[in-house]
Amino acid sequence: MGEGAKGVPAKGSSASQQANGESVASGNTPENDGKAEKKASRAGRNLPAAIGVGLLLGAAIIVSLVTVRFLFIGVIAAAIAVGTFEFSGVLRRVADTKVALIPVLVGGQAMIWLAWPFGREGALTAFVLTVLACLLWRLPGGAKGYVRDVSASVFAAAYLPLFGAFAAMLVPPHDGVGRVLTFLIAVVASDTGGYIAGVLGGKHPMAPTISPKKSWEGFAGSMIAGIAAGVLTISLMLDGHAWQGVLFGAAIVLTATLGDLVESLIKRDLGIKDMGTLLPGHGGIMDRLDSLLPSAVVSWLLLSAFVPA
C-alpha cells in the first residue's frame, strides 16, 4: 500500500536526488541502465517484484480468511511485530532515539489479541498498560533523552498495534470475512487506482514538499476506484446500501492517502527512502502498512455503524 496518487516527476526534490545517488552508488550508469531504468523512474518502483510480492501477500491473507478466519489476526500480529522492529531500528540508527522495544512488542501483541474477545476495551486497556510500561522501562536510562524516547515509544504503540487492533476487531462478527475483505479491497483499490492514474496522467502535485510524486490526478483515480470498490463490496458482501458504499469508499481513500502522506513525512524527517528492505519492490513492512493502519480504524467505525454485527 501507500503508492496511490503518485506520478508527478520529482523535479529538483531531495527524493529525486536521493534516487540518483542510489543509482550511482549501486553502479548503474546511463550506459547500462537501459529500459529498466526508464521503467523504474516512471513507475517509481520495481514493478514486477512489487506485483509478485503483492500477489503472495494477498494469497496469504485470502487463505487465512477462507480457512479459519481468525488466522487473519495472526497475520496482523506478525506484520505489526515486524513493523515495530523496523520502526524502532530506524529511529535508533538515524535519530538516536530508543523505543522501549520489549514493552511495545509485548503490549502490541496484547492489544491485537485482546481485541478479539474484548473489543475496544481489551485493546485500550492493553495500550494504557503499554504506555505505563514504557514510562517505567526508560527510567534507568536517566533524564537525558527521556521525553524523546518515551514519546517515540508511545507513538509506536499507538501508530502500529493500537491501529492494527481495529483490523483485528473486524474479524469476530459472523460476517467478519466480508468486513475484512471490504476494508482491504477498498484500500487496494484506492492504491491501485491512484497509482495508475498518477503514472499515466499525474501533472499537478498534491503535496510537493511531502510526497513529490503524489498528484491530484492520482487522488482522483484513487477516489473513483475506492468508491467503486466500496459500493460493490458493501452491497454484495455485507448486504448494505450503495450510499453506504460511497461514503465508505470515499472515507477510506482519504484515510489511506493521509496515512501515506504521514509516513512520507516521517521518512523525510528521518532522511530515509524506505523503512526496511524485507519486501522486494515495496520496501519494508511499514511501507505497506502506512495506508492500512489509519484505514483500519475508519473501516471498523463505519462498518460498525452501517452493518449490524
VMD Tcl script that draws the C-alpha trace (Angstrom):
set ca {
  {0.00 0.00 0.00}
  {0.96 3.60 0.08}
  {1.76 4.21 -3.60}
  {-1.57 5.71 -4.60}
  {-1.92 9.06 -6.32}
  {1.70 9.12 -7.42}
  {3.01 10.06 -10.83}
  {4.33 13.65 -10.76}
  {8.05 13.79 -11.55}
  {10.03 14.96 -8.54}
  {11.80 17.92 -10.15}
  {14.72 19.04 -8.06}
  {13.38 17.29 -4.98}
  {15.50 15.63 -2.34}
  {13.73 12.38 -3.19}
  {14.91 12.50 -6.80}
  {18.42 13.47 -5.68}
  {18.43 10.53 -3.31}
  {17.26 8.22 -6.10}
  {20.02 9.49 -8.36}
  {22.55 8.97 -5.58}
  {21.41 5.41 -5.10}
  {21.78 4.75 -8.82}
  {25.40 5.91 -8.82}
  {26.21 4.05 -5.60}
  {24.86 0.80 -6.98}
  {26.94 1.07 -10.15}
  {24.11 1.97 -12.51}
  {25.06 4.45 -15.19}
  {23.22 5.95 -18.17}
  {25.09 3.44 -20.35}
  {23.93 0.30 -18.54}
  {20.60 1.34 -17.09}
  {18.68 0.99 -20.36}
  {14.98 0.47 -20.50}
  {14.79 -0.97 -16.99}
  {15.93 2.35 -15.51}
  {13.34 4.27 -17.53}
  {10.59 1.97 -16.35}
  {11.72 2.23 -12.74}
  {11.88 6.03 -12.82}
  {8.44 6.27 -14.37}
  {6.75 3.68 -12.16}
  {8.67 4.69 -9.06}
  {9.50 1.12 -8.02}
  {10.46 -2.34 -9.29}
  {7.04 -3.13 -10.70}
  {7.43 -6.88 -11.42}
  {8.82 -7.51 -7.94}
  {6.13 -5.33 -6.37}
  {3.35 -7.21 -8.19}
  {4.82 -10.60 -7.27}
  {5.15 -9.73 -3.59}
  {1.69 -8.17 -3.58}
  {0.16 -11.33 -5.03}
  {1.90 -13.50 -2.44}
  {0.73 -11.29 0.43}
  {-2.80 -11.25 -0.96}
  {-2.81 -15.03 -1.31}
  {-1.68 -15.46 2.30}
  {-4.46 -13.18 3.53}
  {-7.15 -14.90 1.44}
  {-6.03 -18.37 2.58}
  {-6.20 -17.28 6.23}
  {-9.69 -15.85 5.75}
  {-11.26 -18.71 3.80}
  {-9.83 -21.47 6.02}
  {-10.05 -20.25 9.63}
  {-10.77 -16.55 9.58}
  {-9.22 -15.95 12.99}
  {-5.85 -16.83 11.43}
  {-6.02 -13.33 9.94}
  {-5.49 -11.95 13.44}
  {-2.21 -13.88 13.48}
  {-1.27 -12.28 10.16}
  {-1.96 -8.85 11.65}
  {0.03 -9.66 14.81}
  {3.05 -10.85 12.79}
  {3.00 -7.80 10.48}
  {2.75 -5.42 13.44}
  {5.64 -7.13 15.23}
  {7.91 -6.88 12.17}
  {6.82 -3.28 11.57}
  {7.66 -2.42 15.18}
  {11.15 -3.88 14.76}
  {11.64 -1.85 11.56}
  {10.39 1.40 13.06}
  {12.38 1.10 16.29}
  {15.52 0.13 14.36}
  {15.27 3.14 12.05}
  {14.76 5.52 14.97}
  {17.75 4.04 16.79}
  {20.09 4.20 13.79}
  {19.03 7.51 12.28}
  {17.72 9.63 15.14}
  {19.47 8.07 18.17}
  {16.03 7.51 19.67}
  {15.41 4.38 21.72}
  {11.94 2.89 21.57}
  {11.10 0.67 24.54}
  {11.04 -2.30 22.20}
  {10.08 -5.11 24.57}
  {7.14 -3.26 26.20}
  {5.89 -2.10 22.78}
  {6.22 -5.58 21.27}
  {4.57 -7.40 24.18}
  {1.95 -4.71 24.70}
  {1.29 -4.58 20.98}
  {0.55 -8.27 20.82}
  {-1.75 -7.89 23.83}
  {-3.65 -5.07 22.08}
  {-4.26 -7.18 18.99}
  {-5.14 -10.46 20.66}
  {-7.27 -8.90 23.43}
  {-9.22 -7.04 20.74}
  {-10.54 -10.44 19.64}
  {-12.58 -11.40 22.73}
  {-12.87 -8.00 24.45}
  {-13.09 -5.49 21.59}
  {-12.22 -1.85 22.23}
  {-11.95 -2.32 25.98}
  {-9.30 -5.01 25.60}
  {-7.24 -3.05 23.09}
  {-7.40 0.25 25.00}
  {-6.60 -1.40 28.33}
  {-3.55 -3.07 26.82}
  {-2.50 0.25 25.27}
  {-2.69 2.12 28.58}
  {-0.68 -0.60 30.32}
  {1.86 -0.46 27.50}
  {2.29 3.29 27.98}
  {2.88 2.77 31.71}
  {5.39 0.04 30.94}
  {7.25 2.35 28.52}
  {7.48 5.06 31.20}
  {8.96 2.59 33.68}
  {11.22 0.84 31.16}
  {13.05 4.05 30.30}
  {13.62 5.18 33.91}
  {17.03 3.51 34.39}
  {18.37 5.40 31.37}
  {18.32 8.72 33.19}
  {16.93 12.11 32.33}
  {18.82 12.77 29.09}
  {16.50 11.99 26.17}
  {13.76 10.62 28.44}
  {10.91 12.64 26.91}
  {12.17 11.93 23.39}
  {12.44 8.18 23.90}
  {9.16 7.80 25.79}
  {7.32 9.90 23.20}
  {8.67 7.71 20.41}
  {7.64 4.57 22.32}
  {4.10 5.81 22.91}
  {3.82 6.91 19.28}
  {4.99 3.49 18.09}
  {2.48 1.74 20.36}
  {-0.40 3.86 19.08}
  {0.55 4.04 15.41}
  {1.19 0.33 14.94}
  {-0.55 -2.13 17.31}
  {-3.40 0.09 18.52}
  {-4.42 0.96 14.96}
  {-3.84 -2.65 13.95}
  {-6.18 -3.83 16.70}
  {-9.08 -2.22 14.83}
  {-8.35 -4.50 11.87}
  {-8.46 -7.45 14.27}
  {-11.86 -6.27 15.53}
  {-13.27 -6.67 12.03}
  {-12.82 -10.46 12.23}
  {-15.05 -11.76 15.10}
  {-18.57 -10.89 13.75}
  {-20.34 -13.64 11.81}
  {-19.66 -11.73 8.58}
  {-16.07 -10.99 9.58}
  {-14.60 -12.28 6.31}
  {-16.76 -9.83 4.37}
  {-15.78 -6.96 6.67}
  {-12.07 -7.67 6.34}
  {-12.29 -8.03 2.56}
  {-14.34 -4.84 2.28}
  {-11.63 -2.99 4.20}
  {-8.73 -4.49 2.25}
  {-10.31 -4.22 -1.19}
  {-11.11 -0.54 -0.64}
  {-7.52 0.24 0.36}
  {-6.04 -1.78 -2.51}
  {-8.46 -0.16 -4.98}
  {-7.52 3.29 -3.71}
  {-3.82 2.49 -4.00}
  {-4.10 0.87 -7.43}
  {-6.42 3.48 -8.92}
  {-4.22 6.29 -7.69}
  {-1.05 4.61 -8.90}
  {-2.38 4.04 -12.42}
  {-3.93 7.49 -12.75}
  {-0.85 9.15 -11.30}
  {1.62 7.34 -13.55}
  {-0.46 7.88 -16.69}
  {-1.61 11.44 -16.17}
  {-0.23 12.92 -12.97}
  {0.71 16.56 -13.60}
  {-0.44 18.61 -10.62}
  {1.41 17.90 -7.36}
  {-0.77 17.30 -4.35}
  {1.82 17.75 -1.60}
  {5.15 18.57 -3.29}
  {7.05 19.18 -0.06}
  {5.95 15.83 1.42}
  {5.49 13.40 -1.48}
  {6.58 14.98 -4.80}
  {5.17 12.15 -6.94}
  {1.67 12.31 -5.47}
  {-0.73 14.15 -7.78}
  {-4.30 15.40 -7.76}
  {-4.95 13.29 -10.85}
  {-3.80 10.24 -8.92}
  {-6.03 11.21 -6.00}
  {-8.98 11.42 -8.38}
  {-8.15 7.93 -9.63}
  {-7.99 6.71 -6.04}
  {-11.38 8.24 -5.27}
  {-13.07 6.70 -8.31}
  {-11.62 3.24 -7.67}
  {-12.18 3.42 -3.91}
  {-15.82 4.44 -4.18}
  {-16.50 1.76 -6.80}
  {-14.91 -0.85 -4.53}
  {-16.88 0.41 -1.53}
  {-20.21 0.23 -3.35}
  {-19.57 -3.26 -4.70}
  {-18.19 -4.81 -1.51}
  {-20.70 -3.35 0.92}
  {-23.61 -4.20 -1.40}
  {-22.50 -7.72 -2.33}
  {-20.62 -8.91 0.76}
  {-22.40 -7.15 3.61}
  {-25.90 -6.56 2.20}
  {-25.52 -2.83 2.73}
  {-26.74 0.13 0.70}
  {-24.98 1.78 -2.22}
  {-24.86 5.16 -0.46}
  {-23.03 3.50 2.42}
  {-20.52 2.13 -0.04}
  {-19.97 5.62 -1.48}
  {-19.31 7.09 1.97}
  {-17.14 4.16 2.98}
  {-15.04 4.23 -0.19}
  {-14.51 8.00 -0.02}
  {-13.54 7.81 3.66}
  {-11.04 5.02 3.04}
  {-9.43 6.93 0.18}
  {-9.00 9.94 2.47}
  {-7.51 7.94 5.33}
  {-5.31 5.83 3.04}
  {-3.95 8.98 1.41}
  {-3.43 10.59 4.81}
  {-1.58 7.51 6.04}
  {0.67 7.57 3.00}
  {1.45 11.27 3.49}
  {2.12 10.84 7.20}
  {4.62 8.05 6.58}
  {6.24 10.05 3.76}
  {6.66 12.94 6.19}
  {8.15 10.65 8.83}
  {10.65 9.26 6.32}
  {11.55 12.74 5.10}
  {12.11 13.86 8.67}
  {14.40 10.87 9.23}
  {16.10 11.26 5.83}
  {15.37 7.73 4.60}
  {13.76 6.30 1.48}
  {12.17 3.14 2.95}
  {11.56 1.81 6.44}
  {13.09 -1.54 5.50}
  {14.09 -3.91 2.72}
  {12.11 -7.05 3.59}
  {9.68 -6.86 0.65}
  {11.27 -6.53 -2.82}
  {9.68 -3.72 -4.81}
  {7.88 -2.41 -1.74}
  {10.45 -1.65 0.94}
  {9.67 -2.78 4.46}
  {6.51 -3.98 6.16}
  {5.98 -0.45 7.48}
  {5.98 0.84 3.91}
  {2.96 -1.39 3.19}
  {1.13 -0.65 6.42}
  {1.08 3.13 6.01}
  {-2.31 3.38 4.32}
  {-3.78 0.29 6.01}
  {-3.35 1.34 9.63}
  {-5.48 4.51 9.75}
  {-7.94 2.93 7.31}
  {-8.47 0.02 9.72}
  {-9.74 2.45 12.36}
  {-12.15 4.16 9.98}
  {-13.29 0.84 8.49}
  {-14.22 -0.51 11.90}
  {-16.05 2.68 12.86}
  {-18.07 2.91 9.64}
  {-18.83 -0.78 9.26}
  {-19.95 -0.94 12.89}
  {-22.37 1.90 12.14}
  {-23.55 0.65 8.73}
  {-23.75 -3.11 9.22}
  {-25.11 -4.67 12.44}
  {-22.76 -7.34 13.86}
}
mol new
graphics top color blue
foreach p $ca { graphics top sphere $p radius 0.5 }
foreach p [lrange $ca 0 end-1] q [lrange $ca 1 end] { graphics top cylinder $p $q radius 0.2 }
display resetview
